[in-house]
């Protein structure tokens, strides 16, 4: 997982680097007119190159932080490691596990996959490691809760993770389902900040 995340961030950084170099090149050419006199407009292109260079830094910073992130499955449960820390979601706390996928509206992203982990009881929706995986949506089935964990899965890792879940807990497997585009969505950042403000 960490290697795949780092690779995705590297691709983004490479694209921004190309754009930045292009702006710098145009700016250097524009600094000189045909007569060799300086053209101040060229500095504008060079200044604009700072924007994609900033994105290069952000891409690489995020990728470096995520390099040791991983998801693992064993007989105990699903283990998650991210830059914040590590946590296991035990199988005996879940009522069902399924795979959802959707097509992204961005060609660069492609198809999105996620493991949907439905708890059998209350969960700590503000756990330091897991809070950004919690989603509050319509239940997958009438007997399942609204709150569940949504774990994004890379295309390369999908067969291995699905196979591992089916091997260890076939009784929990809910199957695969296509969702609306960009179903991964975003965590409840605002709600998380409000609920945890008093704990700091």
Rosetta constraint file for C-alpha pairs under 8 A:
AtomPair CA 1 CA 5 HARMONIC 6.16 0.50
AtomPair CA 1 CA 67 HARMONIC 7.91 0.50
AtomPair CA 1 CA 69 HARMONIC 6.19 0.50
AtomPair CA 1 CA 70 HARMONIC 4.81 0.50
AtomPair CA 1 CA 71 HARMONIC 6.63 0.50
AtomPair CA 1 CA 154 HARMONIC 7.46 0.50
AtomPair CA 1 CA 157 HARMONIC 7.49 0.50
AtomPair CA 2 CA 6 HARMONIC 6.08 0.50
AtomPair CA 2 CA 66 HARMONIC 5.55 0.50
AtomPair CA 2 CA 67 HARMONIC 4.15 0.50
AtomPair CA 2 CA 68 HARMONIC 5.15 0.50
AtomPair CA 2 CA 69 HARMONIC 4.68 0.50
AtomPair CA 2 CA 70 HARMONIC 5.72 0.50
AtomPair CA 3 CA 7 HARMONIC 6.11 0.50
AtomPair CA 3 CA 67 HARMONIC 5.83 0.50
AtomPair CA 3 CA 68 HARMONIC 7.84 0.50
AtomPair CA 4 CA 8 HARMONIC 6.31 0.50
AtomPair CA 4 CA 154 HARMONIC 7.49 0.50
AtomPair CA 5 CA 9 HARMONIC 6.29 0.50
AtomPair CA 5 CA 63 HARMONIC 6.19 0.50
AtomPair CA 5 CA 66 HARMONIC 6.57 0.50
AtomPair CA 5 CA 67 HARMONIC 6.91 0.50
AtomPair CA 6 CA 10 HARMONIC 6.07 0.50
AtomPair CA 6 CA 60 HARMONIC 7.88 0.50
AtomPair CA 6 CA 63 HARMONIC 4.43 0.50
AtomPair CA 6 CA 64 HARMONIC 6.60 0.50
AtomPair CA 6 CA 66 HARMONIC 6.75 0.50
AtomPair CA 6 CA 67 HARMONIC 5.81 0.50
AtomPair CA 7 CA 11 HARMONIC 6.32 0.50
AtomPair CA 7 CA 63 HARMONIC 7.71 0.50
AtomPair CA 8 CA 12 HARMONIC 6.48 0.50
AtomPair CA 8 CA 63 HARMONIC 7.85 0.50
AtomPair CA 9 CA 13 HARMONIC 6.15 0.50
AtomPair CA 9 CA 59 HARMONIC 5.14 0.50
AtomPair CA 9 CA 60 HARMONIC 6.17 0.50
AtomPair CA 9 CA 62 HARMONIC 7.25 0.50
AtomPair CA 9 CA 63 HARMONIC 5.32 0.50
AtomPair CA 10 CA 14 HARMONIC 6.06 0.50
AtomPair CA 10 CA 59 HARMONIC 6.95 0.50
AtomPair CA 10 CA 60 HARMONIC 6.49 0.50
AtomPair CA 10 CA 63 HARMONIC 7.29 0.50
AtomPair CA 11 CA 15 HARMONIC 6.32 0.50
AtomPair CA 12 CA 16 HARMONIC 6.35 0.50
AtomPair CA 12 CA 56 HARMONIC 7.41 0.50
AtomPair CA 12 CA 59 HARMONIC 6.53 0.50
AtomPair CA 13 CA 17 HARMONIC 6.01 0.50
AtomPair CA 13 CA 55 HARMONIC 7.03 0.50
AtomPair CA 13 CA 56 HARMONIC 4.48 0.50
AtomPair CA 13 CA 57 HARMONIC 7.58 0.50
AtomPair CA 13 CA 59 HARMONIC 5.63 0.50
AtomPair CA 13 CA 60 HARMONIC 6.59 0.50
AtomPair CA 14 CA 18 HARMONIC 6.25 0.50
AtomPair CA 14 CA 56 HARMONIC 7.49 0.50
AtomPair CA 15 CA 19 HARMONIC 6.44 0.50
AtomPair CA 16 CA 20 HARMONIC 6.10 0.50
AtomPair CA 16 CA 52 HARMONIC 5.11 0.50
AtomPair CA 16 CA 53 HARMONIC 6.65 0.50
AtomPair CA 16 CA 55 HARMONIC 6.71 0.50
AtomPair CA 16 CA 56 HARMONIC 5.91 0.50
AtomPair CA 17 CA 21 HARMONIC 6.11 0.50
AtomPair CA 17 CA 52 HARMONIC 6.74 0.50
AtomPair CA 17 CA 53 HARMONIC 6.38 0.50
AtomPair CA 17 CA 56 HARMONIC 6.46 0.50
AtomPair CA 18 CA 22 HARMONIC 6.14 0.50
AtomPair CA 19 CA 23 HARMONIC 6.33 0.50
AtomPair CA 19 CA 49 HARMONIC 7.60 0.50
AtomPair CA 19 CA 52 HARMONIC 6.80 0.50
AtomPair CA 20 CA 24 HARMONIC 6.22 0.50
AtomPair CA 20 CA 48 HARMONIC 7.97 0.50
AtomPair CA 20 CA 49 HARMONIC 4.58 0.50
AtomPair CA 20 CA 50 HARMONIC 7.16 0.50
AtomPair CA 20 CA 51 HARMONIC 7.80 0.50
AtomPair CA 20 CA 52 HARMONIC 5.55 0.50
AtomPair CA 20 CA 53 HARMONIC 6.16 0.50
AtomPair CA 21 CA 25 HARMONIC 6.01 0.50
AtomPair CA 21 CA 49 HARMONIC 7.24 0.50
AtomPair CA 22 CA 26 HARMONIC 6.20 0.50
AtomPair CA 23 CA 27 HARMONIC 6.02 0.50
AtomPair CA 23 CA 45 HARMONIC 5.39 0.50
AtomPair CA 23 CA 46 HARMONIC 6.09 0.50
AtomPair CA 23 CA 48 HARMONIC 7.07 0.50
AtomPair CA 23 CA 49 HARMONIC 5.51 0.50
AtomPair CA 24 CA 28 HARMONIC 6.14 0.50
AtomPair CA 24 CA 45 HARMONIC 6.23 0.50
AtomPair CA 24 CA 46 HARMONIC 4.78 0.50
AtomPair CA 24 CA 49 HARMONIC 6.13 0.50
AtomPair CA 25 CA 29 HARMONIC 6.26 0.50
AtomPair CA 26 CA 30 HARMONIC 6.05 0.50
AtomPair CA 26 CA 42 HARMONIC 7.27 0.50
AtomPair CA 26 CA 45 HARMONIC 6.71 0.50
AtomPair CA 26 CA 46 HARMONIC 7.99 0.50
AtomPair CA 27 CA 31 HARMONIC 6.14 0.50
AtomPair CA 27 CA 41 HARMONIC 7.62 0.50
AtomPair CA 27 CA 42 HARMONIC 4.07 0.50
AtomPair CA 27 CA 43 HARMONIC 5.99 0.50
AtomPair CA 27 CA 44 HARMONIC 7.04 0.50
AtomPair CA 27 CA 45 HARMONIC 4.71 0.50
AtomPair CA 27 CA 46 HARMONIC 5.28 0.50
AtomPair CA 28 CA 32 HARMONIC 7.34 0.50
AtomPair CA 28 CA 42 HARMONIC 6.16 0.50
AtomPair CA 28 CA 43 HARMONIC 7.87 0.50
AtomPair CA 28 CA 46 HARMONIC 7.60 0.50
AtomPair CA 29 CA 33 HARMONIC 7.94 0.50
AtomPair CA 29 CA 42 HARMONIC 7.25 0.50
AtomPair CA 30 CA 39 HARMONIC 6.10 0.50
AtomPair CA 30 CA 41 HARMONIC 6.77 0.50
AtomPair CA 30 CA 42 HARMONIC 4.59 0.50
AtomPair CA 31 CA 37 HARMONIC 7.87 0.50
AtomPair CA 31 CA 38 HARMONIC 5.05 0.50
AtomPair CA 31 CA 39 HARMONIC 4.32 0.50
AtomPair CA 31 CA 40 HARMONIC 6.14 0.50
AtomPair CA 31 CA 41 HARMONIC 6.83 0.50
AtomPair CA 31 CA 42 HARMONIC 4.56 0.50
AtomPair CA 31 CA 43 HARMONIC 7.05 0.50
AtomPair CA 32 CA 36 HARMONIC 5.13 0.50
AtomPair CA 32 CA 37 HARMONIC 5.44 0.50
AtomPair CA 32 CA 38 HARMONIC 4.66 0.50
AtomPair CA 32 CA 39 HARMONIC 5.46 0.50
AtomPair CA 33 CA 37 HARMONIC 5.59 0.50
AtomPair CA 33 CA 38 HARMONIC 6.48 0.50
AtomPair CA 33 CA 39 HARMONIC 6.28 0.50
AtomPair CA 40 CA 44 HARMONIC 7.64 0.50
AtomPair CA 41 CA 45 HARMONIC 7.37 0.50
AtomPair CA 42 CA 46 HARMONIC 6.65 0.50
AtomPair CA 43 CA 47 HARMONIC 6.06 0.50
AtomPair CA 44 CA 48 HARMONIC 6.15 0.50
AtomPair CA 45 CA 49 HARMONIC 6.34 0.50
AtomPair CA 46 CA 50 HARMONIC 7.25 0.50
AtomPair CA 47 CA 51 HARMONIC 7.94 0.50
AtomPair CA 48 CA 52 HARMONIC 7.85 0.50
AtomPair CA 49 CA 53 HARMONIC 6.36 0.50
AtomPair CA 50 CA 54 HARMONIC 6.08 0.50
AtomPair CA 51 CA 55 HARMONIC 6.65 0.50
AtomPair CA 52 CA 56 HARMONIC 6.26 0.50
AtomPair CA 53 CA 57 HARMONIC 6.46 0.50
AtomPair CA 54 CA 58 HARMONIC 6.39 0.50
AtomPair CA 55 CA 59 HARMONIC 6.00 0.50
AtomPair CA 56 CA 60 HARMONIC 6.19 0.50
AtomPair CA 57 CA 61 HARMONIC 5.96 0.50
AtomPair CA 58 CA 62 HARMONIC 6.04 0.50
AtomPair CA 59 CA 63 HARMONIC 6.09 0.50
AtomPair CA 60 CA 64 HARMONIC 5.97 0.50
AtomPair CA 61 CA 65 HARMONIC 6.30 0.50
AtomPair CA 62 CA 66 HARMONIC 6.25 0.50
AtomPair CA 63 CA 67 HARMONIC 6.07 0.50
AtomPair CA 65 CA 83 HARMONIC 6.09 0.50
AtomPair CA 66 CA 82 HARMONIC 6.62 0.50
AtomPair CA 66 CA 83 HARMONIC 6.26 0.50
AtomPair CA 68 CA 81 HARMONIC 7.54 0.50
AtomPair CA 68 CA 82 HARMONIC 7.06 0.50
AtomPair CA 68 CA 83 HARMONIC 7.55 0.50
AtomPair CA 69 CA 80 HARMONIC 7.60 0.50
AtomPair CA 69 CA 81 HARMONIC 5.02 0.50
AtomPair CA 69 CA 82 HARMONIC 4.46 0.50
AtomPair CA 69 CA 83 HARMONIC 6.67 0.50
AtomPair CA 70 CA 79 HARMONIC 7.99 0.50
AtomPair CA 70 CA 80 HARMONIC 6.02 0.50
AtomPair CA 70 CA 81 HARMONIC 5.23 0.50
AtomPair CA 70 CA 82 HARMONIC 6.80 0.50
AtomPair CA 71 CA 78 HARMONIC 7.01 0.50
AtomPair CA 71 CA 79 HARMONIC 5.56 0.50
AtomPair CA 71 CA 80 HARMONIC 4.80 0.50
AtomPair CA 71 CA 81 HARMONIC 6.50 0.50
AtomPair CA 72 CA 78 HARMONIC 5.80 0.50
AtomPair CA 72 CA 79 HARMONIC 4.97 0.50
AtomPair CA 72 CA 80 HARMONIC 6.69 0.50
AtomPair CA 72 CA 161 HARMONIC 7.76 0.50
AtomPair CA 73 CA 77 HARMONIC 5.90 0.50
AtomPair CA 73 CA 78 HARMONIC 4.66 0.50
AtomPair CA 73 CA 79 HARMONIC 6.13 0.50
AtomPair CA 73 CA 161 HARMONIC 7.03 0.50
AtomPair CA 73 CA 164 HARMONIC 6.29 0.50
AtomPair CA 73 CA 165 HARMONIC 6.93 0.50
AtomPair CA 74 CA 78 HARMONIC 6.75 0.50
AtomPair CA 74 CA 164 HARMONIC 7.33 0.50
AtomPair CA 74 CA 168 HARMONIC 6.89 0.50
AtomPair CA 75 CA 91 HARMONIC 7.94 0.50
AtomPair CA 75 CA 168 HARMONIC 5.61 0.50
AtomPair CA 75 CA 169 HARMONIC 7.93 0.50
AtomPair CA 76 CA 90 HARMONIC 5.62 0.50
AtomPair CA 76 CA 91 HARMONIC 6.25 0.50
AtomPair CA 77 CA 88 HARMONIC 6.26 0.50
AtomPair CA 77 CA 89 HARMONIC 5.47 0.50
AtomPair CA 77 CA 90 HARMONIC 4.13 0.50
AtomPair CA 77 CA 91 HARMONIC 4.77 0.50
AtomPair CA 77 CA 92 HARMONIC 7.99 0.50
AtomPair CA 78 CA 88 HARMONIC 5.56 0.50
AtomPair CA 78 CA 89 HARMONIC 5.22 0.50
AtomPair CA 78 CA 90 HARMONIC 6.48 0.50
AtomPair CA 78 CA 91 HARMONIC 7.43 0.50
AtomPair CA 79 CA 86 HARMONIC 7.36 0.50
AtomPair CA 79 CA 87 HARMONIC 5.91 0.50
AtomPair CA 79 CA 88 HARMONIC 4.25 0.50
AtomPair CA 79 CA 89 HARMONIC 6.38 0.50
AtomPair CA 80 CA 86 HARMONIC 5.55 0.50
AtomPair CA 80 CA 87 HARMONIC 5.41 0.50
AtomPair CA 80 CA 88 HARMONIC 6.08 0.50
AtomPair CA 81 CA 85 HARMONIC 5.75 0.50
AtomPair CA 81 CA 86 HARMONIC 4.24 0.50
AtomPair CA 81 CA 87 HARMONIC 6.61 0.50
AtomPair CA 81 CA 129 HARMONIC 7.95 0.50
AtomPair CA 82 CA 86 HARMONIC 6.41 0.50
AtomPair CA 82 CA 129 HARMONIC 7.22 0.50
AtomPair CA 84 CA 128 HARMONIC 7.13 0.50
AtomPair CA 84 CA 129 HARMONIC 5.88 0.50
AtomPair CA 85 CA 129 HARMONIC 5.96 0.50
AtomPair CA 86 CA 129 HARMONIC 6.53 0.50
AtomPair CA 87 CA 129 HARMONIC 6.67 0.50
AtomPair CA 87 CA 130 HARMONIC 7.62 0.50
AtomPair CA 89 CA 93 HARMONIC 7.31 0.50
AtomPair CA 90 CA 94 HARMONIC 7.22 0.50
AtomPair CA 91 CA 169 HARMONIC 7.46 0.50
AtomPair CA 93 CA 119 HARMONIC 5.79 0.50
AtomPair CA 93 CA 120 HARMONIC 5.61 0.50
AtomPair CA 93 CA 121 HARMONIC 6.96 0.50
AtomPair CA 94 CA 117 HARMONIC 6.81 0.50
AtomPair CA 94 CA 118 HARMONIC 5.62 0.50
AtomPair CA 94 CA 119 HARMONIC 4.07 0.50
AtomPair CA 94 CA 120 HARMONIC 4.78 0.50
AtomPair CA 94 CA 121 HARMONIC 7.71 0.50
AtomPair CA 94 CA 172 HARMONIC 7.76 0.50
AtomPair CA 95 CA 117 HARMONIC 7.98 0.50
AtomPair CA 95 CA 118 HARMONIC 5.61 0.50
AtomPair CA 95 CA 119 HARMONIC 5.37 0.50
AtomPair CA 95 CA 120 HARMONIC 4.60 0.50
AtomPair CA 95 CA 144 HARMONIC 7.25 0.50
AtomPair CA 95 CA 172 HARMONIC 6.40 0.50
AtomPair CA 96 CA 117 HARMONIC 6.22 0.50
AtomPair CA 96 CA 118 HARMONIC 5.17 0.50
AtomPair CA 96 CA 119 HARMONIC 7.15 0.50
AtomPair CA 96 CA 120 HARMONIC 7.98 0.50
AtomPair CA 96 CA 172 HARMONIC 4.45 0.50
AtomPair CA 96 CA 173 HARMONIC 5.98 0.50
AtomPair CA 96 CA 174 HARMONIC 6.16 0.50
AtomPair CA 97 CA 115 HARMONIC 6.88 0.50
AtomPair CA 97 CA 116 HARMONIC 5.52 0.50
AtomPair CA 97 CA 117 HARMONIC 4.72 0.50
AtomPair CA 97 CA 118 HARMONIC 6.14 0.50
AtomPair CA 97 CA 172 HARMONIC 5.63 0.50
AtomPair CA 97 CA 173 HARMONIC 5.07 0.50
AtomPair CA 97 CA 174 HARMONIC 5.63 0.50
AtomPair CA 97 CA 175 HARMONIC 7.82 0.50
AtomPair CA 98 CA 115 HARMONIC 5.76 0.50
AtomPair CA 98 CA 116 HARMONIC 5.10 0.50
AtomPair CA 98 CA 117 HARMONIC 6.81 0.50
AtomPair CA 98 CA 173 HARMONIC 5.81 0.50
AtomPair CA 98 CA 174 HARMONIC 4.72 0.50
AtomPair CA 98 CA 175 HARMONIC 5.21 0.50
AtomPair CA 98 CA 176 HARMONIC 5.90 0.50
AtomPair CA 98 CA 177 HARMONIC 7.92 0.50
AtomPair CA 99 CA 113 HARMONIC 7.03 0.50
AtomPair CA 99 CA 114 HARMONIC 5.74 0.50
AtomPair CA 99 CA 115 HARMONIC 4.72 0.50
AtomPair CA 99 CA 116 HARMONIC 6.00 0.50
AtomPair CA 99 CA 162 HARMONIC 7.67 0.50
AtomPair CA 99 CA 174 HARMONIC 7.77 0.50
AtomPair CA 99 CA 175 HARMONIC 6.31 0.50
AtomPair CA 99 CA 176 HARMONIC 4.64 0.50
AtomPair CA 99 CA 177 HARMONIC 6.48 0.50
AtomPair CA 100 CA 113 HARMONIC 5.76 0.50
AtomPair CA 100 CA 114 HARMONIC 5.31 0.50
AtomPair CA 100 CA 115 HARMONIC 6.44 0.50
AtomPair CA 100 CA 116 HARMONIC 6.95 0.50
AtomPair CA 100 CA 176 HARMONIC 5.64 0.50
AtomPair CA 100 CA 177 HARMONIC 4.95 0.50
AtomPair CA 100 CA 178 HARMONIC 5.74 0.50
AtomPair CA 100 CA 179 HARMONIC 6.46 0.50
AtomPair CA 101 CA 111 HARMONIC 6.90 0.50
AtomPair CA 101 CA 112 HARMONIC 5.39 0.50
AtomPair CA 101 CA 113 HARMONIC 4.37 0.50
AtomPair CA 101 CA 114 HARMONIC 6.34 0.50
AtomPair CA 101 CA 176 HARMONIC 7.75 0.50
AtomPair CA 101 CA 177 HARMONIC 6.49 0.50
AtomPair CA 101 CA 178 HARMONIC 5.04 0.50
AtomPair CA 101 CA 179 HARMONIC 5.89 0.50
AtomPair CA 101 CA 183 HARMONIC 7.53 0.50
AtomPair CA 102 CA 111 HARMONIC 5.74 0.50
AtomPair CA 102 CA 112 HARMONIC 5.31 0.50
AtomPair CA 102 CA 113 HARMONIC 6.77 0.50
AtomPair CA 102 CA 178 HARMONIC 5.64 0.50
AtomPair CA 102 CA 179 HARMONIC 5.10 0.50
AtomPair CA 102 CA 180 HARMONIC 5.96 0.50
AtomPair CA 102 CA 181 HARMONIC 5.12 0.50
AtomPair CA 102 CA 182 HARMONIC 6.18 0.50
AtomPair CA 102 CA 183 HARMONIC 6.22 0.50
AtomPair CA 103 CA 110 HARMONIC 6.22 0.50
AtomPair CA 103 CA 111 HARMONIC 4.54 0.50
AtomPair CA 103 CA 112 HARMONIC 6.16 0.50
AtomPair CA 103 CA 180 HARMONIC 7.58 0.50
AtomPair CA 103 CA 181 HARMONIC 4.99 0.50
AtomPair CA 103 CA 182 HARMONIC 6.44 0.50
AtomPair CA 104 CA 109 HARMONIC 6.21 0.50
AtomPair CA 104 CA 110 HARMONIC 5.40 0.50
AtomPair CA 104 CA 111 HARMONIC 5.71 0.50
AtomPair CA 104 CA 112 HARMONIC 6.57 0.50
AtomPair CA 104 CA 181 HARMONIC 5.32 0.50
AtomPair CA 104 CA 182 HARMONIC 5.00 0.50
AtomPair CA 105 CA 109 HARMONIC 8.00 0.50
AtomPair CA 105 CA 110 HARMONIC 7.85 0.50
AtomPair CA 105 CA 181 HARMONIC 6.57 0.50
AtomPair CA 105 CA 182 HARMONIC 6.86 0.50
AtomPair CA 106 CA 110 HARMONIC 6.54 0.50
AtomPair CA 111 CA 155 HARMONIC 7.98 0.50
AtomPair CA 112 CA 152 HARMONIC 7.63 0.50
AtomPair CA 112 CA 153 HARMONIC 7.58 0.50
AtomPair CA 112 CA 154 HARMONIC 7.61 0.50
AtomPair CA 112 CA 155 HARMONIC 7.77 0.50
AtomPair CA 112 CA 182 HARMONIC 7.11 0.50
AtomPair CA 112 CA 183 HARMONIC 7.76 0.50
AtomPair CA 112 CA 184 HARMONIC 7.24 0.50
AtomPair CA 113 CA 152 HARMONIC 5.95 0.50
AtomPair CA 113 CA 153 HARMONIC 5.23 0.50
AtomPair CA 113 CA 154 HARMONIC 6.65 0.50
AtomPair CA 113 CA 155 HARMONIC 7.02 0.50
AtomPair CA 113 CA 158 HARMONIC 7.59 0.50
AtomPair CA 113 CA 184 HARMONIC 7.85 0.50
AtomPair CA 114 CA 150 HARMONIC 6.12 0.50
AtomPair CA 114 CA 151 HARMONIC 5.23 0.50
AtomPair CA 114 CA 152 HARMONIC 4.28 0.50
AtomPair CA 114 CA 153 HARMONIC 5.07 0.50
AtomPair CA 114 CA 184 HARMONIC 7.12 0.50
AtomPair CA 115 CA 149 HARMONIC 7.90 0.50
AtomPair CA 115 CA 150 HARMONIC 5.77 0.50
AtomPair CA 115 CA 151 HARMONIC 5.05 0.50
AtomPair CA 115 CA 152 HARMONIC 6.50 0.50
AtomPair CA 115 CA 153 HARMONIC 6.83 0.50
AtomPair CA 116 CA 148 HARMONIC 6.88 0.50
AtomPair CA 116 CA 149 HARMONIC 5.83 0.50
AtomPair CA 116 CA 150 HARMONIC 4.84 0.50
AtomPair CA 116 CA 151 HARMONIC 6.56 0.50
AtomPair CA 117 CA 148 HARMONIC 5.73 0.50
AtomPair CA 117 CA 149 HARMONIC 4.95 0.50
AtomPair CA 117 CA 150 HARMONIC 6.42 0.50
AtomPair CA 117 CA 151 HARMONIC 7.88 0.50
AtomPair CA 118 CA 144 HARMONIC 6.79 0.50
AtomPair CA 118 CA 145 HARMONIC 6.98 0.50
AtomPair CA 118 CA 147 HARMONIC 7.39 0.50
AtomPair CA 118 CA 148 HARMONIC 4.83 0.50
AtomPair CA 118 CA 149 HARMONIC 6.56 0.50
AtomPair CA 119 CA 123 HARMONIC 7.25 0.50
AtomPair CA 119 CA 144 HARMONIC 7.75 0.50
AtomPair CA 119 CA 145 HARMONIC 7.14 0.50
AtomPair CA 119 CA 147 HARMONIC 7.72 0.50
AtomPair CA 119 CA 148 HARMONIC 6.25 0.50
AtomPair CA 120 CA 144 HARMONIC 7.45 0.50
AtomPair CA 120 CA 145 HARMONIC 7.66 0.50
AtomPair CA 123 CA 147 HARMONIC 7.98 0.50
AtomPair CA 124 CA 131 HARMONIC 7.77 0.50
AtomPair CA 125 CA 130 HARMONIC 7.44 0.50
AtomPair CA 125 CA 131 HARMONIC 5.31 0.50
AtomPair CA 125 CA 134 HARMONIC 6.19 0.50
AtomPair CA 126 CA 130 HARMONIC 7.18 0.50
AtomPair CA 126 CA 131 HARMONIC 4.64 0.50
AtomPair CA 126 CA 192 HARMONIC 6.21 0.50
AtomPair CA 126 CA 195 HARMONIC 7.76 0.50
AtomPair CA 126 CA 196 HARMONIC 7.36 0.50
AtomPair CA 127 CA 131 HARMONIC 5.07 0.50
AtomPair CA 130 CA 134 HARMONIC 6.91 0.50
AtomPair CA 130 CA 149 HARMONIC 7.97 0.50
AtomPair CA 131 CA 187 HARMONIC 7.56 0.50
AtomPair CA 131 CA 192 HARMONIC 7.69 0.50
AtomPair CA 132 CA 186 HARMONIC 7.80 0.50
AtomPair CA 132 CA 187 HARMONIC 4.98 0.50
AtomPair CA 132 CA 188 HARMONIC 7.32 0.50
AtomPair CA 132 CA 189 HARMONIC 7.73 0.50
AtomPair CA 133 CA 149 HARMONIC 5.18 0.50
AtomPair CA 133 CA 150 HARMONIC 5.13 0.50
AtomPair CA 133 CA 151 HARMONIC 6.06 0.50
AtomPair CA 133 CA 187 HARMONIC 6.55 0.50
AtomPair CA 134 CA 147 HARMONIC 6.61 0.50
AtomPair CA 134 CA 148 HARMONIC 5.58 0.50
AtomPair CA 134 CA 149 HARMONIC 4.56 0.50
AtomPair CA 134 CA 150 HARMONIC 6.15 0.50
AtomPair CA 134 CA 187 HARMONIC 6.56 0.50
AtomPair CA 135 CA 146 HARMONIC 7.84 0.50
AtomPair CA 135 CA 147 HARMONIC 5.66 0.50
AtomPair CA 135 CA 148 HARMONIC 5.55 0.50
AtomPair CA 135 CA 149 HARMONIC 6.17 0.50
AtomPair CA 135 CA 150 HARMONIC 6.57 0.50
AtomPair CA 135 CA 187 HARMONIC 6.57 0.50
AtomPair CA 135 CA 188 HARMONIC 7.69 0.50
AtomPair CA 136 CA 146 HARMONIC 5.37 0.50
AtomPair CA 136 CA 147 HARMONIC 4.62 0.50
AtomPair CA 136 CA 148 HARMONIC 6.75 0.50
AtomPair CA 137 CA 146 HARMONIC 5.23 0.50
AtomPair CA 137 CA 147 HARMONIC 6.64 0.50
AtomPair CA 138 CA 146 HARMONIC 5.48 0.50
AtomPair CA 139 CA 143 HARMONIC 7.80 0.50
AtomPair CA 139 CA 144 HARMONIC 5.53 0.50
AtomPair CA 139 CA 145 HARMONIC 5.58 0.50
AtomPair CA 139 CA 146 HARMONIC 4.82 0.50
AtomPair CA 139 CA 147 HARMONIC 7.85 0.50
AtomPair CA 140 CA 144 HARMONIC 6.48 0.50
AtomPair CA 150 CA 184 HARMONIC 7.47 0.50
AtomPair CA 152 CA 184 HARMONIC 7.08 0.50
AtomPair CA 153 CA 157 HARMONIC 6.55 0.50
AtomPair CA 153 CA 158 HARMONIC 6.04 0.50
AtomPair CA 154 CA 158 HARMONIC 6.09 0.50
AtomPair CA 155 CA 159 HARMONIC 7.95 0.50
AtomPair CA 157 CA 161 HARMONIC 6.21 0.50
AtomPair CA 158 CA 162 HARMONIC 5.99 0.50
AtomPair CA 159 CA 163 HARMONIC 5.92 0.50
AtomPair CA 160 CA 164 HARMONIC 6.09 0.50
AtomPair CA 161 CA 165 HARMONIC 6.20 0.50
AtomPair CA 162 CA 166 HARMONIC 6.18 0.50
AtomPair CA 163 CA 167 HARMONIC 6.06 0.50
AtomPair CA 164 CA 168 HARMONIC 6.19 0.50
AtomPair CA 165 CA 169 HARMONIC 5.72 0.50
AtomPair CA 165 CA 170 HARMONIC 6.88 0.50
AtomPair CA 165 CA 173 HARMONIC 7.49 0.50
AtomPair CA 166 CA 170 HARMONIC 4.47 0.50
AtomPair CA 166 CA 173 HARMONIC 6.42 0.50
AtomPair CA 169 CA 173 HARMONIC 6.96 0.50
AtomPair CA 179 CA 183 HARMONIC 6.14 0.50
AtomPair CA 188 CA 192 HARMONIC 6.02 0.50
AtomPair CA 189 CA 193 HARMONIC 6.22 0.50
AtomPair CA 190 CA 194 HARMONIC 6.33 0.50
AtomPair CA 191 CA 195 HARMONIC 6.06 0.50
AtomPair CA 192 CA 196 HARMONIC 6.08 0.50
AtomPair CA 193 CA 197 HARMONIC 5.74 0.50
AtomPair CA 196 CA 200 HARMONIC 6.93 0.50
